[in-house]
Amino acid sequence: MIEVFKTNVQEESQCKIIIEKLLEHYPNSAINFDLEDCDKILRIHAAGISNSIIIELLNAHGFHCEVLL
């Protein structure tokens, strides 16, 4: 399963922190950001993704996150 999210993450250092936290919930998954995209895309390829957990985790770190339709 692949989910794509729109975020307001700006820096590579922020990406690394978020990815580390997400890997705690989704080990053995592929997670990356595309900061070049205007929507600052977060992609997660994992089994059994919970959009609400991902959104809550980013919100808890002060970032906006929403499912990109």
GROMACS elastic network, one bead per residue, 0.5 to 0.9 nm:
[ bonds ]
;  ai    aj funct       b0    kb
    1    44     6  0.81243   500
    1    45     6  0.56747   500
    1    46     6  0.55810   500
    1    47     6  0.56962   500
    1    48     6  0.71234   500
    1    49     6  0.72449   500
    2    43     6  0.69599   500
    2    44     6  0.55735   500
    2    46     6  0.65023   500
    2    47     6  0.83750   500
    2    49     6  0.81069   500
    3    42     6  0.82170   500
    3    43     6  0.58450   500
    3    44     6  0.53873   500
    3    45     6  0.66260   500
    3    46     6  0.84593   500
    3    49     6  0.75908   500
    3    51     6  0.80026   500
    3    67     6  0.75974   500
    3    68     6  0.82151   500
    4    41     6  0.67113   500
    4    42     6  0.57281   500
    4    44     6  0.65930   500
    4    45     6  0.89417   500
    4    66     6  0.86742   500
    4    67     6  0.61662   500
    4    68     6  0.56204   500
    4    69     6  0.79922   500
    5    39     6  0.83048   500
    5    40     6  0.82850   500
    5    41     6  0.56632   500
    5    42     6  0.50349   500
    5    43     6  0.64864   500
    5    44     6  0.85397   500
    5    51     6  0.89229   500
    5    55     6  0.86753   500
    5    65     6  0.63467   500
    5    66     6  0.53861   500
    5    69     6  0.83667   500
    6    38     6  0.89748   500
    6    39     6  0.51402   500
    6    40     6  0.59376   500
    6    41     6  0.50684   500
    6    42     6  0.64779   500
    6    64     6  0.79660   500
    6    65     6  0.56173   500
    6    66     6  0.53286   500
    6    67     6  0.62010   500
    6    68     6  0.55418   500
    7    10     6  0.87406   500
    7    39     6  0.62586   500
    7    40     6  0.53104   500
    7    41     6  0.61678   500
    7    42     6  0.68955   500
    7    58     6  0.85218   500
    7    63     6  0.69438   500
    7    64     6  0.53529   500
    7    66     6  0.66879   500
    7    67     6  0.89384   500
    8    39     6  0.73057   500
    8    40     6  0.60473   500
    8    41     6  0.86366   500
    8    63     6  0.60935   500
    8    64     6  0.56279   500
    8    65     6  0.70966   500
    9    12     6  0.84180   500
    9    14     6  0.66893   500
    9    15     6  0.69911   500
    9    33     6  0.86818   500
    9    35     6  0.75536   500
    9    40     6  0.63497   500
    9    41     6  0.86776   500
    9    63     6  0.64929   500
    9    64     6  0.78379   500
    9    65     6  0.88493   500
   10    13     6  0.87672   500
   10    14     6  0.72051   500
   10    15     6  0.80595   500
   10    35     6  0.66389   500
   10    40     6  0.73436   500
   11    14     6  0.52373   500
   11    15     6  0.64834   500
   11    16     6  0.89509   500
   11    35     6  0.78086   500
   12    16     6  0.63497   500
   12    17     6  0.88795   500
   12    33     6  0.86480   500
   12    35     6  0.81301   500
   13    16     6  0.52624   500
   13    17     6  0.66161   500
   13    18     6  0.88914   500
   14    17     6  0.52874   500
   14    18     6  0.63026   500
   14    19     6  0.86037   500
   15    18     6  0.51782   500
   15    19     6  0.59722   500
   15    20     6  0.85259   500
   15    32     6  0.79681   500
   15    33     6  0.67709   500
   16    19     6  0.51395   500
   16    20     6  0.61445   500
   16    21     6  0.86905   500
   17    20     6  0.52397   500
   17    21     6  0.63791   500
   17    22     6  0.87168   500
   18    21     6  0.51570   500
   18    22     6  0.61132   500
   18    23     6  0.85761   500
   18    57     6  0.81264   500
   18    58     6  0.71124   500
   18    61     6  0.81170   500
   19    22     6  0.50232   500
   19    23     6  0.60457   500
   19    24     6  0.87309   500
   19    31     6  0.64994   500
   19    32     6  0.73125   500
   19    33     6  0.87401   500
   20    23     6  0.51884   500
   20    24     6  0.66368   500
   21    24     6  0.52943   500
   21    25     6  0.71175   500
   21    26     6  0.88963   500
   21    57     6  0.79153   500
   22    25     6  0.53002   500
   22    26     6  0.59888   500
   22    27     6  0.80123   500
   22    31     6  0.80202   500
   22    54     6  0.73038   500
   22    57     6  0.78184   500
   23    28     6  0.74999   500
   23    29     6  0.70424   500
   23    30     6  0.86808   500
   23    31     6  0.79605   500
   24    27     6  0.59599   500
   25    53     6  0.86712   500
   25    54     6  0.89907   500
   26    29     6  0.58157   500
   26    30     6  0.88275   500
   26    46     6  0.67733   500
   26    47     6  0.80774   500
   26    48     6  0.87531   500
   26    49     6  0.79228   500
   27    30     6  0.86924   500
   27    46     6  0.83660   500
   28    46     6  0.74467   500
   29    44     6  0.70887   500
   29    45     6  0.56868   500
   29    47     6  0.77661   500
   30    43     6  0.79353   500
   30    44     6  0.58222   500
   30    45     6  0.50277   500
   30    46     6  0.66755   500
   31    42     6  0.73472   500
   31    43     6  0.56691   500
   31    45     6  0.63721   500
   31    46     6  0.84107   500
   32    41     6  0.81949   500
   32    42     6  0.58357   500
   32    43     6  0.54090   500
   32    44     6  0.67530   500
   33    36     6  0.88521   500
   33    40     6  0.68206   500
   33    41     6  0.54365   500
   33    43     6  0.62687   500
   33    44     6  0.89515   500
   34    37     6  0.57418   500
   34    38     6  0.88739   500
   34    39     6  0.83663   500
   34    40     6  0.55959   500
   34    42     6  0.65331   500
   34    43     6  0.81455   500
   35    38     6  0.74267   500
   35    39     6  0.77477   500
   35    41     6  0.65180   500
   35    42     6  0.85823   500
   36    39     6  0.83916   500
   36    40     6  0.67210   500
   36    41     6  0.84665   500
   37    40     6  0.52481   500
   37    41     6  0.64502   500
   38    41     6  0.79583   500
   39    42     6  0.88440   500
   39    68     6  0.87880   500
   41    68     6  0.84230   500
   42    65     6  0.87649   500
   44    49     6  0.81266   500
   45    49     6  0.82492   500
   46    49     6  0.62364   500
   49    52     6  0.89622   500
   49    53     6  0.83751   500
   49    54     6  0.82967   500
   50    53     6  0.54469   500
   50    54     6  0.65863   500
   50    55     6  0.88437   500
   51    54     6  0.52172   500
   51    55     6  0.61400   500
   51    56     6  0.85106   500
   51    66     6  0.84919   500
   51    67     6  0.73633   500
   52    55     6  0.51270   500
   52    56     6  0.59441   500
   52    57     6  0.84392   500
   53    56     6  0.51196   500
   53    57     6  0.60228   500
   53    58     6  0.86846   500
   54    57     6  0.51564   500
   54    58     6  0.63539   500
   54    59     6  0.85737   500
   54    65     6  0.80711   500
   55    58     6  0.53287   500
   55    59     6  0.60611   500
   55    60     6  0.85481   500
   55    63     6  0.88108   500
   55    64     6  0.77144   500
   55    65     6  0.53813   500
   55    66     6  0.65301   500
   55    67     6  0.83220   500
   56    60     6  0.59960   500
   56    61     6  0.87040   500
   56    65     6  0.83253   500
   57    60     6  0.51253   500
   57    61     6  0.65938   500
   57    62     6  0.89606   500
   57    63     6  0.87327   500
   58    61     6  0.51810   500
   58    62     6  0.64921   500
   58    63     6  0.51834   500
   58    64     6  0.66202   500
   58    65     6  0.63843   500
   59    64     6  0.58210   500
   59    65     6  0.69460   500
   60    63     6  0.73224   500
